[in-house]
């Protein structure tokens, strides 16, 4: 009987021994962005969107403000932009217009003082009446 066990064991190892050898594990990504199957793309995107519970605060429109407030802010921005354009044009000679007129102007929450009596410089002082912040710009006009 012992003589039959050893040859049977040897035949068993030879026939089924190959199954004991394993290959290396190969990682295949699921996400198509990283080399996975492209069919998974729409499924993964829909799963991600279903889990996303954040909202963009900039996309929400604020209807609580008065349209006149928007108009006033737009008007102040336009006046300040025009003032800045005139200062730059006068400083660098880009326009044929007359120099900025000295004086005190008030637009919305801003007080603007223009002083061009110094000859070579134009001094513009902008005061935010709400916060009290002051900005002074001195622009040389000789070019």
Secondary structure by P-SEA (a helix, b strand, c coil): caaaaaaaaaaaaaacccccccccbbbbbccccccccccaaaaaaaaaaaacccccccccccccccaaaaaaaaaaaaaaaaaaaaaaaaaacccccccccbbbbbcccbbbbbbcccccbbbbbbbcccccbbbbbbbbccc
